[in-house]
C-alpha cells in the first residue's frame, strides 16, 4: 500500500517565516522597552522603518518581508484560515 501524498505549500513556508520574523521583531522591541504592538502597527501602516529598532537586526529582518504577504498572513491567522 502506498503512503498518502503530502502536499506542501509555498505559503506554509512563507507564513512560518513571517511568524518567526514577527516574533523576533516583537521580542527585540520589547527588550528595548517599546510597545511592540504599537510599533509594528505603525510600521505596517506607514512602512517607515524607524518604527522598528535595529536591535538584534529586527529592522533589517522586517524590511525583507513583503507588506502584502505580512498582512495576508496576519489576517489569515486572525481569521483562523
C-alpha positions in Angstrom: 0.0 0.0 0.0 1.4 3.4 -0.9 1.7 6.3 1.5 -0.6 9.2 1.1 0.8 12.1 -0.9 1.9 15.0 1.3 1.2 18.4 -0.2 3.5 21.2 0.7 2.6 24.8 0.0 5.0 27.6 -0.5 2.6 29.7 1.5 3.0 27.5 4.6 6.8 28.1 4.4 6.2 31.8 3.9 3.7 32.0 6.8 6.2 30.3 9.0 9.0 32.7 8.0 6.7 35.7 8.6 5.7 34.4 12.0 9.3 33.8 13.0 10.3 37.3 11.8 7.4 39.0 13.6 8.3 37.1 16.8 11.9 38.2 16.5 10.9 41.8 15.9 8.4 41.7 18.7 11.0 40.4 21.2 13.6 43.0 20.1 11.1 45.8 20.5 10.1 44.5 23.9 13.8 44.2 25.0 14.4 47.8 24.1 11.3 48.9 26.1 9.0 49.8 23.3 5.3 48.8 23.0 5.8 46.1 20.3 2.2 46.1 19.0 2.1 49.8 18.5 5.5 49.9 16.8 4.6 47.0 14.4 1.3 48.5 13.6 3.0 51.9 12.9 5.4 50.1 10.6 2.7 48.2 8.7 0.6 51.3 8.2 3.4 53.7 7.2 6.2 51.3 6.0 8.5 53.7 7.9 11.4 51.5 9.1 12.1 53.8 12.0 9.2 52.3 13.9 11.4 49.1 14.3 14.5 49.0 16.3 17.8 47.9 14.8 18.4 45.8 18.0 19.1 42.2 17.1 18.7 43.0 13.4 14.9 43.5 13.8 14.7 46.3 11.3 16.5 44.5 8.5 14.5 41.4 9.1 11.1 43.0 8.9 12.2 45.0 5.8 12.8 41.7 4.0 9.1 40.9 4.2 6.6 41.9 1.6 4.0 44.0 3.3 1.1 42.4 1.4 2.4 38.9 2.4 2.7 40.2 6.0 -0.9 41.5 6.1 -2.2 38.3 4.3 -0.6 36.1 6.9 -1.8 38.2 9.8 -5.4 38.2 8.6 -5.3 34.5 7.8 -4.0 33.8 11.3 -6.6 36.1 12.9 -9.5 34.6 11.0 -8.3 31.1 11.6 -7.9 30.0 8.0 
